[in-house]
């Protein structure tokens, strides 16, 4: 497909959130080869000639979510965990009342499946470490998941970790580290699949670390530590919950690796996108 009047197209172009260009042209076909009225005709024009491959975690976040997400779920959970941990430091008996206890669970104290995620068994240092880990890892994970999926992963991993610990690995104790391990699992999946799923280039070192973590999680579980299984659960949840939304990117040859709407093949063939195919609203 040839564009006859480049000046007219430049005057009618609009940039979409993913960085692609749309232009109206009265002489072309409408949506993906279907004849449409002139007011409904759009040409899908890529701006990848000046685009560079996205790289780094910031590029990964931009590829997953088209807009920045505020870490409200992380902040709310952090405040609740900090408040509960601080009160527990002043009243140590709360650890015995709300920590993991198989006998208490057998007696019907069901809240012990949830409350161990808010009290800490490592004293002041354990509380500070877990709060820092929650702030850093939670913010990174929420930038990919969004608040609702973040809460699901966090509490699913925490509940699963407490259940497995009570039955097998570590019957007594407390802390939110298993829930954070689930978030680490989500980040690991996103990093490993960054190039294939989103066209984002991450450093070899970061990908090597991410590839090593599942092996360490298996070894950790074999050593009867209770963080490996929540991490592996987080990886599974990451595969299911991290959005597959892809933005327009370019590979090292300057060609688009993913285009919304008709897709690269139709774009290369000069096909045209409309709203029914993921194109812009008319």
C-alpha positions in Angstrom: 0.0 0.0 0.0 1.4 3.4 -0.9 0.5 6.6 0.9 -0.1 9.2 -1.8 -0.3 12.3 0.3 2.2 12.2 3.1 1.4 15.8 4.1 -2.3 15.0 4.6 -1.4 12.0 6.7 1.0 13.9 8.9 -1.7 16.5 9.5 -4.2 13.8 10.6 -2.0 11.6 12.7 -2.6 10.9 16.3 -0.3 9.1 18.7 -1.9 6.3 20.7 -0.7 5.3 24.3 1.5 2.6 22.9 3.5 4.9 20.6 2.0 3.8 17.2 0.8 6.3 14.6 -2.7 6.2 13.0 -3.6 8.3 10.0 -6.8 8.8 8.1 -6.7 8.2 4.3 -9.7 8.5 2.1 -8.2 6.4 -0.8 -7.5 3.2 1.1 -9.7 0.4 2.3 -11.2 0.4 5.7 -10.9 -2.1 8.6 -8.4 -4.8 7.5 -9.5 -4.8 3.9 -13.2 -4.1 4.4 -14.6 -1.1 2.5 -15.7 1.7 4.8 -16.7 5.3 4.5 -14.0 7.8 4.3 -14.5 9.0 7.8 -13.9 5.5 9.1 -10.7 4.7 7.2 -7.5 4.4 9.2 -4.0 3.4 8.2 -1.9 1.8 10.9 1.6 3.4 10.6 4.4 2.3 12.8 6.9 4.8 14.2 9.5 2.2 14.9 12.0 3.7 12.5 13.1 6.0 15.3 12.4 3.5 18.1 15.0 1.6 20.2 14.4 -1.7 21.9 13.1 -1.3 25.4 15.5 -2.3 28.2 15.7 -2.5 31.9 12.9 -3.0 34.5 11.4 0.3 33.7 11.0 -0.8 30.1 9.4 -4.0 31.3 6.9 -2.1 33.4 6.0 0.2 30.5 5.5 -2.9 28.3 3.1 -4.5 30.7 1.1 -1.5 31.8 0.5 1.5 29.5 0.2 3.8 32.6 2.0 4.2 35.8 0.4 2.5 38.8 0.6 3.8 42.3 1.6 1.2 44.9 -1.5 1.6 47.1 -1.8 -2.1 48.0 1.8 -2.2 49.0 1.5 1.0 51.1 -1.7 -0.2 52.8 -0.2 -3.6 53.6 3.1 -2.1 54.8 1.3 0.3 57.2 -0.8 -2.6 58.6 2.2 -4.9 59.0 4.3 -2.1 60.6 1.6 -1.2 63.0 0.9 -4.8 64.1 4.7 -5.5 64.4 5.3 -2.4 66.5 2.5 -3.3 68.9 3.8 -6.9 69.1 7.2 -5.6 70.1 5.6 -3.7 73.0 3.5 -6.7 73.9 5.4 -9.9 73.1 2.5 -12.1 74.2 0.8 -11.2 70.9 3.2 -13.4 69.0 1.9 -16.5 70.9 -1.7 -15.4 70.4 -1.5 -14.7 66.7 1.5 -16.7 65.4 1.4 -20.1 63.8 0.3 -22.9 66.1 -1.0 -26.3 64.8 -2.7 -27.0 68.2 -4.5 -23.6 68.0 -5.6 -24.4 64.5 -6.9 -27.8 65.5 -8.8 -26.0 68.3 -10.6 -23.8 65.8 -8.4 -20.7 65.9 -8.7 -20.2 62.2 -7.3 -16.6 62.3 -3.9 -18.1 62.8 -3.8 -18.7 59.0 -3.9 -15.0 58.4 -2.4 -13.2 61.5 1.1 -14.7 61.2 1.5 -12.4 58.1 1.3 -9.4 60.4 3.3 -10.4 63.5 7.0 -11.2 63.4 9.1 -13.8 65.1 12.4 -12.2 64.4 12.2 -9.3 66.9 13.0 -5.7 65.8 15.6 -6.8 63.2 13.2 -9.2 61.6 10.5 -6.6 61.5 12.7 -4.0 59.9 14.1 -6.5 57.3 10.6 -7.7 56.3 9.3 -4.2 56.1 12.1 -3.1 53.8 11.6 -6.2 51.6 7.9 -5.6 51.4 8.4 -1.9 50.4 10.9 -2.7 47.7 9.7 -6.0 46.3 6.1 -5.1 46.8 6.4 -1.8 44.9 8.1 -3.6 41.9 5.6 -6.4 41.8 2.6 -4.0 42.0 3.9 -2.0 39.1 3.4 -5.2 37.1 0.3 -6.7 38.7 -1.7 -3.7 39.8 -3.3 -3.6 43.3 -6.0 -6.3 42.9 -3.7 -9.0 41.5 -1.0 -7.9 43.9 -3.3 -8.6 46.9 -4.3 -11.9 45.5 -0.7 -13.1 45.0 0.4 -11.7 48.4 -2.3 -13.4 50.5 -2.5 -16.6 48.4 1.3 -17.1 48.9 1.0 -16.2 52.6 -1.9 -18.5 53.3 -0.3 -21.3 51.3 3.0 -20.8 53.2 1.3 -20.8 56.6 -0.8 -23.9 55.7 2.3 -25.9 54.4 4.4 -24.7 57.4 1.7 -25.7 59.9 1.4 -29.2 58.4 4.9 -30.0 57.5 7.8 -27.5 57.2 7.9 -25.2 60.2 4.8 -25.5 62.4 5.5 -22.5 64.7 6.5 -19.0 63.9 5.3 -15.8 62.1 6.2 -13.2 59.6 5.3 -11.9 56.2 8.4 -13.1 54.4 6.5 -16.0 52.7 4.0 -13.7 51.2 6.9 -11.5 49.9 8.5 -14.7 48.5 5.4 -15.1 46.4 5.9 -11.6 45.0 9.5 -12.5 44.2 8.2 -15.5 42.2 6.1 -13.1 40.1 9.1 -10.8 39.4 11.1 -13.9 38.5 8.6 -15.0 35.9 8.4 -11.5 34.4 12.1 -11.2 34.2 12.6 -14.6 32.6 9.9 -14.0 30.0 10.6 -10.3 29.4 12.1 -10.7 26.0 9.8 -13.3 24.6 6.6 -11.9 26.0 7.2 -8.2 25.9 10.2 -7.6 23.7 12.2 -6.1 26.6 15.9 -6.6 26.9 17.2 -7.2 30.4 20.8 -7.6 31.5 22.3 -11.1 31.4 23.2 -10.8 35.0 19.6 -10.1 36.0 18.3 -13.0 33.9 20.9 -15.3 35.3 19.8 -14.5 38.9 16.2 -15.0 38.0 17.0 -18.3 36.4 18.8 -19.5 39.5 16.1 -18.6 42.0 13.7 -21.5 41.1 16.6 -24.0 41.7 17.4 -22.3 45.0 13.7 -22.5 46.0 13.7 -26.3 45.4 16.8 -26.7 47.5 15.3 -24.5 50.2 12.2 -26.7 50.4 14.4 -29.8 50.6 16.1 -28.2 53.6 12.7 -27.8 55.2 12.6 -24.0 54.9 9.2 -22.6 54.3 10.0 -19.9 51.7 10.6 -22.1 48.6 7.1 -23.3 48.1 5.5 -19.9 48.3 8.1 -18.6 45.8 7.2 -21.4 43.4 3.5 -20.7 43.9 4.2 -17.0 43.1 5.8 -18.1 39.8 2.7 -20.0 38.9 0.5 -17.1 39.8 2.8 -14.8 37.9 2.3 -16.9 34.7 -1.5 -16.6 35.2 -1.8 -13.0 36.4 0.9 -10.8 34.9 -0.9 -9.1 32.0 0.2 -10.1 28.5 -0.5 -6.6 27.2 2.2 -5.7 24.7 3.2 -2.3 23.5 4.7 -1.4 20.1 8.4 -2.2 20.3 11.3 -2.8 17.8 13.8 -5.5 17.6 17.5 -5.0 17.0 16.8 -4.7 13.2 14.4 -1.8 13.8 11.4 -3.8 12.9 8.3 -4.1 15.1 8.1 -7.1 17.3 4.5 -6.5 18.5 1.8 -4.3 17.2 -1.6 -3.9 18.5 -4.5 -4.3 16.2 -4.0 -6.0 12.8 -0.5 -7.1 13.8 2.9 -6.9 12.1 2.0 -9.2 9.1 -1.0 -7.1 8.1 0.9 -3.9 8.7 3.8 -5.1 6.5 1.3 -6.0 3.8 -0.3 -2.6 3.9 -3.5 -3.7 5.6 -5.5 -1.2 7.5 -6.8 -1.4 11.1 -10.0 -0.1 12.6 -11.7 -0.3 16.0 -13.0 -3.8 15.4 -9.4 -5.0 15.1 -7.9 -3.1 18.0 -7.5 0.1 16.1 -8.3 3.6 17.3 -11.9 4.7 18.2 -13.8 6.3 15.3 
